[in-house]
């Protein structure tokens, strides 16, 4: 046999081996692709069973490596109690080509008909269904800031009929996301706003959130539209109790637009909020003070600027309260009114000495005060109007009060039970005006007044003082200019 006859045979053998290897590789690939969904399903079920979901089951898993598509249907933890973890439909589409640029990009995420119970136990551990996430040790040293070696992003995320039952010591919330979308969320283009639109219910109350955000920026910006309907305040009763407020009840409706800027490195906030809210059938108590009201309504603008722990707050708007009663149960004093309203501006500083500045108008109708006989049995005012401009209150070691201008009028005043069971005051109308008034009520008592004026009409008193059993004034006027009173604390 010559060399020319041997070479073609070897080529044919080599070619057959290559074809056989390719065919075997193809067969293994096809089998792997066919078996991979079953492996994923078994992996999910095995993981859940190891975490305590003994009856975990997945109806169907589909995976296409060529289109990077994963679909999971009918995942259930198999629990009948509250430790549930169920997912009716989860669909995920990845972008393989983004990996070439060291980015993990999820092109599509759809989560439907899903229920998850999340709770925190007394040890601080979190439970997602029956999956336990242990708390971080209190004495553990903080780790170095983690920098991800790759980017994360999601082009389109959708939630439909997703329920989250959240249980924690201070918060209980049953949240159902009826329809929610989030898109264009990428860490490598963090400066681009990511739009969102979420319709959900919280403890049965409808809530709508929409806007856009830049959560991955060092200076995060959130533009938010919020609409809340009939939210039960007793859902926040445990949280309010941490601040000493008990018996919280009623409902709240709100509609707001907000633009919030957070600088995490500087721990500062800058927010502009405008909108309105209404409280109905509200009840609350703090220490001996108990209050209830038919309604409280507010509309206007709120500005917040400064550090997280000591922000400055500015408001410009109006608040109206109807059929409100507040009672000091220790002293037996109760305050009530058919209606009272305030419209104006307020500046609140949360520095070392909290400061409040007011400018606006206060009106009241059918205001009443009830108290014990030795102090005050009953007082009532048919109409009350107070106009302030530049009123300033400063709390601290030396409380301070100043007033650029102050005007107040009232009519139909009556007071019973003063200095005895028969003491009485009636006033048809009265008026007072003040400019540049200042008061310092710290260790030293100081009062100054550039100008104070007062008018009285039809004032009458009965048995206020034993030496003055009865007095009356048809008309009267009081004018003070540059009044000063100082009282140094004795040593």
Protein Blocks (a to p, Z undefined) as FASTA:
>chain_A
ZZklmmmmmmmmmmmmmmmmmmmmmmmmmmmmmmmmmmmmmmmmmmmmmnopamgccfbd
cddfklopacdehiaehiablmbcddfbdcddddfklmmnopacdfbacdehiacddddd
fkopacehjaccddddfklccddddddfbdcddfbdcdehiacddddfkbccddddfbac
dehiafklmmbccdddddddeehiacddeddddfkbmbdcdddddddehiafklmmmmmm
mnopahiacdddddddddddddfklopaddddedddddehiacdehjbccddfbdcdedd
dddeddfklccdddddddddehiadddfknopacddfbdcddddddddfbfbdcdddddd
dddehiacdddfklombdcdfbdcdddehiacdedjbdcdddfbdcdddehiacehiaia
kbccddfbdcdddehiacdfbfbccdddfbdcdddehiacehkbfklmbccdfbdcddde
hiacdddddZZ
